[in-house]
Amino acid sequence: MIRNLWSIHDVSAYLGVPVGTLYHWRSSGYGPPGRRVGKYVRYKPEDVESWFESLEVGA
């Protein structure tokens, strides 16, 4: 089953960071991979979760 894509607000809530931080990360090449769909950025939940799990513990 395919999960719905997440908006930047969904990712913001999941990670507990401001939307502006996600935009900054995206422009600097950091953060979970997102894809542009028209004028919107969308994220696959499994990509966000994988990115989070790849972060160094305690960093």
MOZIZI-V503210 format. One record per residue. N is the residue number from 1. RES is the residue in one letter. PSI is psi in degrees with one decimal (none if undefined). OMEGA is omega in degrees with one decimal (999 if undefined). D_FIRST is the distance of its C-alpha to the first C-alpha in Angstrom with 2 decimals. Layout:
{{N	RES	PSI	OMEGA	D_FIRST} {N	RES	PSI	OMEGA	D_FIRST}}
This chain:
{{1	M	134.7	179.7	0.00} {2	I	130.1	176.6	3.80} {3	R	152.2	177.0	6.43} {4	N	149.6	174.8	9.66} {5	L	152.5	178.7	12.47} {6	W	142.7	172.4	15.41} {7	S	171.9	177.8	18.91} {8	I	-28.4	177.6	21.91} {9	H	-36.3	176.0	22.75} {10	D	-44.0	-180.0	19.50} {11	V	-40.2	177.4	20.25} {12	S	-46.2	179.7	23.85} {13	A	-41.4	-179.0	23.13} {14	Y	-45.3	-177.1	20.87} {15	L	-16.3	-178.9	23.59} {16	G	33.5	177.7	26.49} {17	V	154.2	179.5	28.18} {18	P	152.7	177.6	29.59} {19	V	-41.1	179.5	27.96} {20	G	-36.1	177.2	31.12} {21	T	-40.8	178.2	30.57} {22	L	-41.5	177.0	27.16} {23	Y	-41.3	177.9	28.89} {24	H	-47.1	177.6	31.70} {25	W	-44.9	-177.5	29.50} {26	R	-43.4	-179.0	27.73} {27	S	-22.9	179.3	31.15} {28	S	2.9	176.5	32.48} {29	G	15.2	179.2	29.64} {30	Y	167.4	174.8	28.51} {31	G	177.8	-178.3	25.42} {32	P	146.9	-179.9	21.70} {33	P	131.8	177.4	20.84} {34	G	162.7	179.5	20.11} {35	R	141.5	178.4	20.07} {36	R	128.4	175.4	22.23} {37	V	98.2	-172.3	20.81} {38	G	-125.6	179.3	24.10} {39	K	4.3	-176.7	26.07} {40	Y	152.7	172.3	23.21} {41	V	130.8	180.0	21.75} {42	R	149.2	-176.9	18.02} {43	Y	140.9	171.5	16.37} {44	K	126.6	-177.9	13.07} {45	P	-40.4	-178.7	12.84} {46	E	-29.6	176.0	12.61} {47	D	-41.6	178.9	15.68} {48	V	-45.1	-179.4	17.54} {49	E	-40.8	178.0	17.01} {50	S	-42.3	178.2	18.08} {51	W	-45.8	179.8	21.01} {52	F	-44.7	-179.0	22.05} {53	E	-24.1	-179.1	22.03} {54	S	-11.1	179.8	24.13} {55	L	147.5	178.8	26.84} {56	E	134.8	-179.9	30.01} {57	V	132.3	177.0	30.55} {58	G	7.4	-178.9	33.45} {59	A	none	999	33.81}}
